[in-house]
Amino acid sequence: MEKDCLFCQIAAGSRDADIVYKDDDMVIFKDIHPQAPVHLLIVPVRHIRSVNDLGPEDGPLVSAMIARARDTARDMTLDGSGYKLLFNVERGGGQVIFHLHMHLMAGWKY
């Protein structure tokens, strides 16, 4: 855990968030600045700065994040209408919090 990392604090339970799911490896919570009607963040508990810092050993974690996002979308009945999964990488790619996280966005009406 990085002491000054907001997402580490949320994962550790020392910072409030609207948590949707939590296990030993990841936490999912609602984005406080949503860019979609449904906007969740899937965050590993272990601090990894960004996609650029992933190693070969992190493959199972990333796979688990995607699977949990899929399951969460299904649980929220978003799977039929569709959803988006997104990683922002580094400041130029839109990353603001430097702790790896994936966005699950959905709920637009077409």
CNS distance restraints for C-alpha pairs under 8 A (distance, minus, plus):
assign (resid   1 and name CA) (resid   5 and name CA) 7.77 0.50 0.50
assign (resid   1 and name CA) (resid   8 and name CA) 5.65 0.50 0.50
assign (resid   1 and name CA) (resid   9 and name CA) 7.93 0.50 0.50
assign (resid   1 and name CA) (resid  46 and name CA) 6.50 0.50 0.50
assign (resid   1 and name CA) (resid  47 and name CA) 5.75 0.50 0.50
assign (resid   2 and name CA) (resid   8 and name CA) 6.27 0.50 0.50
assign (resid   2 and name CA) (resid  47 and name CA) 6.69 0.50 0.50
assign (resid   3 and name CA) (resid   8 and name CA) 7.41 0.50 0.50
assign (resid   3 and name CA) (resid   9 and name CA) 7.46 0.50 0.50
assign (resid   4 and name CA) (resid   8 and name CA) 7.96 0.50 0.50
assign (resid   4 and name CA) (resid   9 and name CA) 7.81 0.50 0.50
assign (resid   5 and name CA) (resid   9 and name CA) 6.32 0.50 0.50
assign (resid   5 and name CA) (resid  98 and name CA) 7.78 0.50 0.50
assign (resid   5 and name CA) (resid  99 and name CA) 7.34 0.50 0.50
assign (resid   6 and name CA) (resid  10 and name CA) 6.32 0.50 0.50
assign (resid   6 and name CA) (resid  15 and name CA) 7.61 0.50 0.50
assign (resid   6 and name CA) (resid  97 and name CA) 7.67 0.50 0.50
assign (resid   7 and name CA) (resid  11 and name CA) 6.07 0.50 0.50
assign (resid   7 and name CA) (resid  43 and name CA) 7.33 0.50 0.50
assign (resid   7 and name CA) (resid  97 and name CA) 7.83 0.50 0.50
assign (resid   7 and name CA) (resid  99 and name CA) 6.57 0.50 0.50
assign (resid   8 and name CA) (resid  12 and name CA) 6.08 0.50 0.50
assign (resid   8 and name CA) (resid  45 and name CA) 6.59 0.50 0.50
assign (resid   8 and name CA) (resid  46 and name CA) 7.55 0.50 0.50
assign (resid   8 and name CA) (resid  47 and name CA) 6.59 0.50 0.50
assign (resid   8 and name CA) (resid  99 and name CA) 7.82 0.50 0.50
assign (resid   9 and name CA) (resid  13 and name CA) 6.17 0.50 0.50
assign (resid   9 and name CA) (resid  14 and name CA) 5.20 0.50 0.50
assign (resid   9 and name CA) (resid  15 and name CA) 5.30 0.50 0.50
assign (resid  10 and name CA) (resid  14 and name CA) 5.97 0.50 0.50
assign (resid  10 and name CA) (resid  15 and name CA) 4.69 0.50 0.50
assign (resid  10 and name CA) (resid  16 and name CA) 6.29 0.50 0.50
assign (resid  10 and name CA) (resid  17 and name CA) 6.52 0.50 0.50
assign (resid  11 and name CA) (resid  26 and name CA) 7.51 0.50 0.50
assign (resid  11 and name CA) (resid  27 and name CA) 6.13 0.50 0.50
assign (resid  11 and name CA) (resid  43 and name CA) 7.93 0.50 0.50
assign (resid  11 and name CA) (resid  44 and name CA) 7.96 0.50 0.50
assign (resid  11 and name CA) (resid  45 and name CA) 5.51 0.50 0.50
assign (resid  12 and name CA) (resid  45 and name CA) 7.66 0.50 0.50
assign (resid  17 and name CA) (resid  29 and name CA) 6.40 0.50 0.50
assign (resid  17 and name CA) (resid  30 and name CA) 7.26 0.50 0.50
assign (resid  18 and name CA) (resid  29 and name CA) 5.36 0.50 0.50
assign (resid  18 and name CA) (resid  30 and name CA) 5.58 0.50 0.50
assign (resid  19 and name CA) (resid  27 and name CA) 7.24 0.50 0.50
assign (resid  19 and name CA) (resid  28 and name CA) 5.85 0.50 0.50
assign (resid  19 and name CA) (resid  29 and name CA) 4.15 0.50 0.50
assign (resid  19 and name CA) (resid  30 and name CA) 6.64 0.50 0.50
assign (resid  20 and name CA) (resid  27 and name CA) 7.76 0.50 0.50
assign (resid  20 and name CA) (resid  28 and name CA) 5.42 0.50 0.50
assign (resid  20 and name CA) (resid  29 and name CA) 5.19 0.50 0.50
assign (resid  20 and name CA) (resid  30 and name CA) 7.26 0.50 0.50
assign (resid  21 and name CA) (resid  27 and name CA) 5.66 0.50 0.50
assign (resid  21 and name CA) (resid  28 and name CA) 5.00 0.50 0.50
assign (resid  21 and name CA) (resid  29 and name CA) 6.99 0.50 0.50
assign (resid  22 and name CA) (resid  26 and name CA) 5.88 0.50 0.50
assign (resid  22 and name CA) (resid  27 and name CA) 4.28 0.50 0.50
assign (resid  22 and name CA) (resid  28 and name CA) 6.30 0.50 0.50
assign (resid  23 and name CA) (resid  27 and name CA) 6.46 0.50 0.50
assign (resid  24 and name CA) (resid  45 and name CA) 7.13 0.50 0.50
assign (resid  25 and name CA) (resid  44 and name CA) 5.72 0.50 0.50
assign (resid  25 and name CA) (resid  45 and name CA) 5.30 0.50 0.50
assign (resid  25 and name CA) (resid  46 and name CA) 7.15 0.50 0.50
assign (resid  25 and name CA) (resid  61 and name CA) 7.69 0.50 0.50
assign (resid  26 and name CA) (resid  42 and name CA) 6.93 0.50 0.50
assign (resid  26 and name CA) (resid  43 and name CA) 5.44 0.50 0.50
assign (resid  26 and name CA) (resid  44 and name CA) 4.12 0.50 0.50
assign (resid  26 and name CA) (resid  45 and name CA) 4.89 0.50 0.50
assign (resid  26 and name CA) (resid  46 and name CA) 7.97 0.50 0.50
assign (resid  26 and name CA) (resid  65 and name CA) 7.44 0.50 0.50
assign (resid  27 and name CA) (resid  42 and name CA) 6.02 0.50 0.50
assign (resid  27 and name CA) (resid  43 and name CA) 5.34 0.50 0.50
assign (resid  27 and name CA) (resid  44 and name CA) 6.35 0.50 0.50
assign (resid  27 and name CA) (resid  45 and name CA) 6.63 0.50 0.50
assign (resid  28 and name CA) (resid  40 and name CA) 6.56 0.50 0.50
assign (resid  28 and name CA) (resid  41 and name CA) 5.46 0.50 0.50
assign (resid  28 and name CA) (resid  42 and name CA) 4.56 0.50 0.50
assign (resid  28 and name CA) (resid  43 and name CA) 6.18 0.50 0.50
assign (resid  29 and name CA) (resid  40 and name CA) 5.51 0.50 0.50
assign (resid  29 and name CA) (resid  41 and name CA) 5.47 0.50 0.50
assign (resid  29 and name CA) (resid  42 and name CA) 6.95 0.50 0.50
assign (resid  30 and name CA) (resid  34 and name CA) 7.83 0.50 0.50
assign (resid  30 and name CA) (resid  39 and name CA) 6.02 0.50 0.50
assign (resid  30 and name CA) (resid  40 and name CA) 4.45 0.50 0.50
assign (resid  30 and name CA) (resid  41 and name CA) 6.21 0.50 0.50
assign (resid  31 and name CA) (resid  39 and name CA) 5.69 0.50 0.50
assign (resid  31 and name CA) (resid  40 and name CA) 5.39 0.50 0.50
assign (resid  31 and name CA) (resid  41 and name CA) 6.12 0.50 0.50
assign (resid  34 and name CA) (resid  38 and name CA) 7.26 0.50 0.50
assign (resid  34 and name CA) (resid  39 and name CA) 5.34 0.50 0.50
assign (resid  35 and name CA) (resid  39 and name CA) 6.53 0.50 0.50
assign (resid  35 and name CA) (resid 105 and name CA) 7.67 0.50 0.50
assign (resid  36 and name CA) (resid 105 and name CA) 5.83 0.50 0.50
assign (resid  36 and name CA) (resid 106 and name CA) 6.14 0.50 0.50
assign (resid  36 and name CA) (resid 107 and name CA) 6.71 0.50 0.50
assign (resid  36 and name CA) (resid 108 and name CA) 6.94 0.50 0.50
assign (resid  37 and name CA) (resid 105 and name CA) 7.53 0.50 0.50
assign (resid  37 and name CA) (resid 106 and name CA) 6.30 0.50 0.50
assign (resid  37 and name CA) (resid 107 and name CA) 5.05 0.50 0.50
assign (resid  37 and name CA) (resid 108 and name CA) 6.47 0.50 0.50
assign (resid  38 and name CA) (resid 104 and name CA) 7.64 0.50 0.50
assign (resid  38 and name CA) (resid 105 and name CA) 5.43 0.50 0.50
assign (resid  38 and name CA) (resid 106 and name CA) 5.03 0.50 0.50
assign (resid  38 and name CA) (resid 107 and name CA) 5.57 0.50 0.50
assign (resid  39 and name CA) (resid 103 and name CA) 6.79 0.50 0.50
assign (resid  39 and name CA) (resid 104 and name CA) 5.69 0.50 0.50
assign (resid  39 and name CA) (resid 105 and name CA) 4.54 0.50 0.50
assign (resid  39 and name CA) (resid 106 and name CA) 6.71 0.50 0.50
assign (resid  40 and name CA) (resid 103 and name CA) 5.74 0.50 0.50
assign (resid  40 and name CA) (resid 104 and name CA) 5.07 0.50 0.50
assign (resid  40 and name CA) (resid 105 and name CA) 6.51 0.50 0.50
assign (resid  41 and name CA) (resid 101 and name CA) 6.28 0.50 0.50
assign (resid  41 and name CA) (resid 102 and name CA) 5.65 0.50 0.50
assign (resid  41 and name CA) (resid 103 and name CA) 4.76 0.50 0.50
assign (resid  41 and name CA) (resid 104 and name CA) 6.28 0.50 0.50
assign (resid  42 and name CA) (resid  65 and name CA) 6.66 0.50 0.50
assign (resid  42 and name CA) (resid  69 and name CA) 7.14 0.50 0.50
assign (resid  42 and name CA) (resid 101 and name CA) 5.50 0.50 0.50
assign (resid  42 and name CA) (resid 102 and name CA) 5.04 0.50 0.50
assign (resid  42 and name CA) (resid 103 and name CA) 6.31 0.50 0.50
assign (resid  42 and name CA) (resid 104 and name CA) 7.41 0.50 0.50
assign (resid  43 and name CA) (resid  65 and name CA) 7.85 0.50 0.50
assign (resid  43 and name CA) (resid  99 and name CA) 7.80 0.50 0.50
assign (resid  43 and name CA) (resid 100 and name CA) 6.45 0.50 0.50
assign (resid  43 and name CA) (resid 101 and name CA) 4.60 0.50 0.50
assign (resid  43 and name CA) (resid 102 and name CA) 6.64 0.50 0.50
assign (resid  44 and name CA) (resid  48 and name CA) 7.77 0.50 0.50
assign (resid  44 and name CA) (resid  61 and name CA) 7.76 0.50 0.50
assign (resid  44 and name CA) (resid  65 and name CA) 7.74 0.50 0.50
assign (resid  44 and name CA) (resid 100 and name CA) 7.01 0.50 0.50
assign (resid  44 and name CA) (resid 101 and name CA) 7.00 0.50 0.50
assign (resid  47 and name CA) (resid  99 and name CA) 6.05 0.50 0.50
assign (resid  47 and name CA) (resid 100 and name CA) 7.33 0.50 0.50
assign (resid  48 and name CA) (resid  53 and name CA) 6.50 0.50 0.50
assign (resid  48 and name CA) (resid  54 and name CA) 7.15 0.50 0.50
assign (resid  48 and name CA) (resid  99 and name CA) 5.52 0.50 0.50
assign (resid  48 and name CA) (resid 100 and name CA) 5.46 0.50 0.50
assign (resid  49 and name CA) (resid  53 and name CA) 6.14 0.50 0.50
assign (resid  49 and name CA) (resid  98 and name CA) 5.08 0.50 0.50
assign (resid  49 and name CA) (resid  99 and name CA) 4.40 0.50 0.50
assign (resid  49 and name CA) (resid 100 and name CA) 5.46 0.50 0.50
assign (resid  50 and name CA) (resid  54 and name CA) 7.08 0.50 0.50
assign (resid  50 and name CA) (resid  89 and name CA) 6.22 0.50 0.50
assign (resid  50 and name CA) (resid  90 and name CA) 6.93 0.50 0.50
assign (resid  50 and name CA) (resid  98 and name CA) 6.22 0.50 0.50
assign (resid  50 and name CA) (resid  99 and name CA) 5.87 0.50 0.50
assign (resid  50 and name CA) (resid 100 and name CA) 4.55 0.50 0.50
assign (resid  50 and name CA) (resid 101 and name CA) 7.78 0.50 0.50
assign (resid  51 and name CA) (resid  87 and name CA) 7.75 0.50 0.50
assign (resid  51 and name CA) (resid  89 and name CA) 6.13 0.50 0.50
assign (resid  51 and name CA) (resid 100 and name CA) 6.37 0.50 0.50
assign (resid  52 and name CA) (resid  89 and name CA) 7.32 0.50 0.50
assign (resid  54 and name CA) (resid  58 and name CA) 5.95 0.50 0.50
assign (resid  55 and name CA) (resid  59 and name CA) 7.47 0.50 0.50
assign (resid  58 and name CA) (resid  62 and name CA) 6.35 0.50 0.50
assign (resid  59 and name CA) (resid  63 and name CA) 6.13 0.50 0.50
assign (resid  60 and name CA) (resid  64 and name CA) 6.04 0.50 0.50
assign (resid  61 and name CA) (resid  65 and name CA) 6.17 0.50 0.50
assign (resid  62 and name CA) (resid  66 and name CA) 6.34 0.50 0.50
assign (resid  63 and name CA) (resid  67 and name CA) 6.20 0.50 0.50
assign (resid  64 and name CA) (resid  68 and name CA) 5.95 0.50 0.50
assign (resid  65 and name CA) (resid  69 and name CA) 6.11 0.50 0.50
assign (resid  65 and name CA) (resid 102 and name CA) 7.92 0.50 0.50
assign (resid  66 and name CA) (resid  70 and name CA) 6.21 0.50 0.50
assign (resid  67 and name CA) (resid  71 and name CA) 6.19 0.50 0.50
assign (resid  68 and name CA) (resid  72 and name CA) 5.97 0.50 0.50
assign (resid  69 and name CA) (resid  73 and name CA) 6.08 0.50 0.50
assign (resid  69 and name CA) (resid  85 and name CA) 7.96 0.50 0.50
assign (resid  69 and name CA) (resid 104 and name CA) 6.83 0.50 0.50
assign (resid  70 and name CA) (resid  74 and name CA) 6.21 0.50 0.50
assign (resid  70 and name CA) (resid  79 and name CA) 7.59 0.50 0.50
assign (resid  71 and name CA) (resid  75 and name CA) 6.08 0.50 0.50
assign (resid  72 and name CA) (resid  76 and name CA) 6.15 0.50 0.50
assign (resid  73 and name CA) (resid  77 and name CA) 6.10 0.50 0.50
assign (resid  73 and name CA) (resid  78 and name CA) 4.93 0.50 0.50
assign (resid  73 and name CA) (resid  79 and name CA) 5.48 0.50 0.50
assign (resid  73 and name CA) (resid  83 and name CA) 7.49 0.50 0.50
assign (resid  74 and name CA) (resid  78 and name CA) 5.77 0.50 0.50
assign (resid  74 and name CA) (resid  79 and name CA) 5.03 0.50 0.50
assign (resid  78 and name CA) (resid  82 and name CA) 5.80 0.50 0.50
assign (resid  78 and name CA) (resid  83 and name CA) 6.59 0.50 0.50
assign (resid  78 and name CA) (resid 106 and name CA) 6.99 0.50 0.50
assign (resid  78 and name CA) (resid 107 and name CA) 7.35 0.50 0.50
assign (resid  79 and name CA) (resid  83 and name CA) 6.80 0.50 0.50
assign (resid  81 and name CA) (resid 107 and name CA) 7.84 0.50 0.50
assign (resid  82 and name CA) (resid 106 and name CA) 6.65 0.50 0.50
assign (resid  82 and name CA) (resid 107 and name CA) 7.95 0.50 0.50
assign (resid  83 and name CA) (resid 104 and name CA) 6.81 0.50 0.50
assign (resid  83 and name CA) (resid 105 and name CA) 5.63 0.50 0.50
assign (resid  83 and name CA) (resid 106 and name CA) 4.51 0.50 0.50
assign (resid  83 and name CA) (resid 107 and name CA) 7.45 0.50 0.50
assign (resid  84 and name CA) (resid 103 and name CA) 7.64 0.50 0.50
assign (resid  84 and name CA) (resid 104 and name CA) 5.63 0.50 0.50
assign (resid  84 and name CA) (resid 105 and name CA) 5.10 0.50 0.50
assign (resid  84 and name CA) (resid 106 and name CA) 6.33 0.50 0.50
assign (resid  85 and name CA) (resid 102 and name CA) 6.58 0.50 0.50
assign (resid  85 and name CA) (resid 103 and name CA) 5.49 0.50 0.50
assign (resid  85 and name CA) (resid 104 and name CA) 4.79 0.50 0.50
assign (resid  85 and name CA) (resid 105 and name CA) 6.61 0.50 0.50
assign (resid  86 and name CA) (resid 102 and name CA) 5.48 0.50 0.50
assign (resid  86 and name CA) (resid 103 and name CA) 5.02 0.50 0.50
assign (resid  86 and name CA) (resid 104 and name CA) 6.76 0.50 0.50
assign (resid  87 and name CA) (resid 101 and name CA) 6.54 0.50 0.50
assign (resid  87 and name CA) (resid 102 and name CA) 4.86 0.50 0.50
assign (resid  87 and name CA) (resid 103 and name CA) 6.42 0.50 0.50
assign (resid  88 and name CA) (resid  93 and name CA) 5.28 0.50 0.50
assign (resid  88 and name CA) (resid  94 and name CA) 5.32 0.50 0.50
assign (resid  88 and name CA) (resid  95 and name CA) 4.87 0.50 0.50
assign (resid  88 and name CA) (resid 101 and name CA) 8.00 0.50 0.50
assign (resid  88 and name CA) (resid 102 and name CA) 7.63 0.50 0.50
assign (resid  89 and name CA) (resid  93 and name CA) 4.93 0.50 0.50
assign (resid  89 and name CA) (resid  94 and name CA) 6.58 0.50 0.50
assign (resid  89 and name CA) (resid  95 and name CA) 5.39 0.50 0.50
assign (resid  90 and name CA) (resid  94 and name CA) 6.48 0.50 0.50
assign (resid  90 and name CA) (resid  95 and name CA) 4.94 0.50 0.50
assign (resid  90 and name CA) (resid  96 and name CA) 7.63 0.50 0.50
assign (resid  90 and name CA) (resid  98 and name CA) 7.66 0.50 0.50
assign (resid  91 and name CA) (resid  95 and name CA) 4.84 0.50 0.50
assign (resid  91 and name CA) (resid  96 and name CA) 6.27 0.50 0.50
